[in-house]
Structure formats: C-alpha cells, structure tokens
Amino acid sequence: MKLSQFLKQQRKNNKLTQEELANKAGVGLRLVREIEQNKTTMQIDKVNQILALFGAELTVSFKTNGNG
C-alpha cells in the first residue's frame, strides 16, 4: 500500500479532516495534502510525526541483489 493511500484511509477511518489531522500531528496542512497527493519531496521526520498518530512509521529497507 502506498503511503498516500494509507494516510488517507487512516484519516477517514478516524473521521478526521486533513486540517484536523494536521493539527493533531502538529504539522502543516500543506504537508498532509502533499502526502495524500503522493508528492515525493517531503521531510521523513514530519511524515513520521503524522504516522505516529496511527501507530505506524516510515522506514527504510535495503533491497538485496544477486551480487551480495
């Protein structure tokens, strides 16, 4: 599932507007909108600040290739 889909689904499941979510997470409304629109340039710490409200966080995983 994409981050944009996850956030929108969680927000709606919790009956929050984008503005309410931004206020609860302590981030700007613009960031919430950008995430839901799948914008690719954003600050990971701010994204995790929002995701923490839903018991989730964005992490990095390294793909392995056949060479190593």
N, C-alpha and C positions, 0 to 999 in steps of 0.2 A: 504494500500500500504506500502510496506517495505521502509525503509529509503534508502536502496541501489537503489531500483527502482526509487524512487522519484528523488534522486540526479542525477542519470544518465539521466533520462528523461528531467529534467530541464536543465542540462548541454547541452544536444543535441538540445533542443528547442532553446537555446540561442546561438547555434553554437560555443560552447567553447570546446577546448580540455581539457583533465584533467590538463595539465600543465597551460593552460590559467586560468582555474578556480582556481587552487591553488594560482596563482599569484594575481588574483583579490581579493581573500578572505584573502590573507596574511597568508596562511598556507602551509605546505609542500606537495609536490606532492604525497608522500607516504601516507599521510592521506587520500587524495582524492581517491587514488586507494584502500585503505583498506575499506573505506566506500562503494564504489561501489562493492567490493568483499564480502560485508556483514560480515566483520570481527567484532567480538563482543567486543573486548577490544579497546576502544578509549576514548579520553577526550571529554566530552559533551560540554565544552565551545568552543573547537575547531570546533566541529560539528556545533554548533550554529553559529559560525563565518562564516562558509560556507553557511548555510541555510539562513542567513540574506540577502544574495545577491538576494534571490528569495522570500523575504517577508515571510519566514517561520522560525519556531524554533521547536526544540525537547523539549517536556515537559514530565513531569511525571504525570500519573494519577493512582489513587489507585483503585483497584478493591474491590468491596464490596462483602462480602459473606453473607450467610443467617443468620449468628450469630450476626450481629451487625449493 
